[in-house]
Amino acid sequence: MKNTTTNAATSAENGGMDQVAEETRALLEATANVTESTVVEARNRLKHLLDSAGETYAQAKAKAIDGAKTADRTIRENPYQAIGIAFGLGAILGFLISRRNRD
């Protein structure tokens, strides 16, 4: 059940990026037969940018996953400290928000 929810959330998050990539690929395919030098240059730059964006996205995703795994491992190894930190941050945020509302 958890996997299904996670996959649905991931699909929703990736939807925008995936759609941009699909539309870009469709544009590249639609202009494949055009031989004007400016169009060919633009297609080459666009393809390079699409490839570069895909690599950057994959690297950012991998870093985010590694960070989440590290945080999960740290919390599991030190649950009481994690609870204390979460409580402290919540108290500070609550104090700041209530103080802001008074002004």
Backbone torsions as a table, in degrees:
resi	resn	phi	psi	omega
1	MET	NA	-44.3	-179.5
2	LYS	-61.9	-40.2	179.6
3	ASN	-61.0	-41.5	179.6
4	THR	-62.6	-44.7	179.0
5	THR	-63.7	-44.0	179.5
6	THR	-63.4	-43.4	179.5
7	ASN	-64.0	-39.1	178.9
8	ALA	-65.9	-41.6	178.8
9	ALA	-65.3	-42.1	179.3
10	THR	-63.8	-41.3	178.2
11	SER	-62.2	-41.2	179.7
12	ALA	-65.5	-40.6	179.9
13	GLU	-68.3	-38.9	-177.7
14	ASN	-80.5	-13.9	-174.6
15	GLY	-53.1	-46.0	-179.2
16	GLY	-64.3	-47.0	-179.3
17	MET	-66.3	-42.5	179.7
18	ASP	-64.0	-39.9	-179.0
19	GLN	-66.7	-41.3	177.1
20	VAL	-61.2	-44.1	179.8
21	ALA	-63.4	-43.0	179.5
22	GLU	-63.8	-44.3	179.6
23	GLU	-64.1	-38.4	178.5
24	THR	-65.8	-43.7	177.7
25	ARG	-63.1	-39.5	178.1
26	ALA	-63.1	-41.3	177.5
27	LEU	-63.6	-41.6	178.3
28	LEU	-62.4	-41.7	178.7
29	GLU	-67.4	-39.8	-178.2
30	ALA	-66.5	-28.7	-178.6
31	THR	-101.7	13.2	-176.3
32	ALA	-62.7	-33.2	-176.4
33	ASN	-86.6	-9.6	179.7
34	VAL	-77.2	128.9	-174.3
35	THR	-111.0	5.1	177.6
36	GLU	-61.8	139.9	-174.1
37	SER	-62.2	-36.9	-179.8
38	THR	-67.1	-37.0	178.9
39	VAL	-70.3	-40.9	179.1
40	VAL	-63.3	-43.5	178.4
41	GLU	-63.5	-43.2	179.2
42	ALA	-63.2	-41.6	178.5
43	ARG	-62.0	-42.3	-179.8
44	ASN	-64.6	-43.4	178.1
45	ARG	-63.9	-42.1	-179.5
46	LEU	-64.1	-42.3	178.8
47	LYS	-63.3	-42.7	178.8
48	HIS	-62.4	-44.1	179.3
49	LEU	-63.7	-39.5	178.9
50	LEU	-63.9	-44.4	178.2
51	ASP	-63.3	-43.5	-179.5
52	SER	-64.4	-42.3	178.8
53	ALA	-63.5	-39.0	178.2
54	GLY	-62.8	-41.5	178.5
55	GLU	-66.2	-43.5	179.9
56	THR	-63.0	-42.8	178.7
57	TYR	-61.8	-43.7	-179.9
58	ALA	-64.0	-40.5	179.0
59	GLN	-66.3	-42.7	179.5
60	ALA	-64.7	-40.3	178.9
61	LYS	-63.8	-43.1	179.4
62	ALA	-63.3	-40.5	178.1
63	LYS	-65.3	-40.7	179.6
64	ALA	-64.5	-41.4	179.1
65	ILE	-65.3	-43.5	178.1
66	ASP	-61.4	-41.8	178.4
67	GLY	-63.4	-41.7	178.7
68	ALA	-65.6	-40.0	178.4
69	LYS	-65.0	-41.1	178.4
70	THR	-63.6	-44.8	178.2
71	ALA	-62.0	-43.0	179.6
72	ASP	-61.9	-44.4	-179.6
73	ARG	-63.7	-42.2	-179.8
74	THR	-64.1	-43.1	179.6
75	ILE	-64.8	-41.0	179.8
76	ARG	-67.3	-33.6	-179.9
77	GLU	-78.3	-26.8	-177.2
78	ASN	-133.6	65.5	-173.3
79	PRO	-65.0	-37.9	-177.7
80	TYR	-69.8	-39.0	176.2
81	GLN	-64.4	-40.5	179.2
82	ALA	-62.7	-42.5	178.4
83	ILE	-63.7	-42.2	179.1
84	GLY	-62.7	-43.6	178.8
85	ILE	-64.7	-44.6	179.2
86	ALA	-61.8	-41.8	178.4
87	PHE	-63.1	-45.0	180.0
88	GLY	-61.8	-45.6	178.3
89	LEU	-64.2	-40.2	177.6
90	GLY	-62.6	-41.5	179.1
91	ALA	-64.9	-43.1	179.1
92	ILE	-63.9	-46.8	178.4
93	LEU	-61.6	-42.4	178.1
94	GLY	-61.2	-42.2	178.3
95	PHE	-62.9	-46.5	-178.9
96	LEU	-65.1	-39.8	179.5
97	ILE	-68.2	-43.9	179.9
98	SER	-65.5	-34.7	178.3
99	ARG	-69.6	-36.3	178.6
100	ARG	-67.6	-37.9	-179.6
101	ASN	-68.6	-26.6	179.9
102	ARG	-73.7	-29.2	-176.2
103	ASP	-75.0	NA	NA
